[in-house]
Amino acid sequence: MNYKSIHIGKLIEQRVIESEIELVRICNFLHIEEKEVLAFYQSEDISVKDLLRWSKLLKYDFFRLYSQHIILYAPACSLRYLKKKDEQKTGLPEFRKNIYTEEVIEFILELISTGSKTKMQIIEEYRIPKTTLYKWISKKTGPDTGRSAVP
């Protein structure tokens, strides 16, 4: 999965195919016509309200795709910004940014194992703590060899 470029319509269509949900059921659930469903499949982006309805229908969290994009591609913030952020109070829910899904971990480890990126590049570009990266690598270590499967 390429989290850098998300075409949500194609992903929704893929999930519909995998779930084998009939078009009539989709139309009834979303209260739309066939041509509107097909238009969704062509859309690169859709409203949050519609995405929530698709997520419920298809029993898949499409929002997580965007969360993974933020984890991988959000620009690094300065220490000055972090200090200001700590001082600010908000009524909105706050989420930890450093919760990595299994897919993201596999993606990162694949980059290292294929030689696409070095460990240091991963640490710098994706702002993954060194200890976290090495913990992921050690979990992939074979029990007999004592060596990492990831270079």
Buried (B, 14 or more C-beta within 10 A) or exposed (E): EEBEEBBBBEBBBEBBEEBEBEEEEBBEBBEBEEEEBEEBBEBEEBEEEBBBBBBEBBEBEBEEBBBBBEBBEEEEEEEEEEEEEEEEEEEEEEEEEEEBEEEBBBBBBEBBBEEEBEBEEBBEEBBBEEEBBEEBBEEBEEEEEEEBEBE
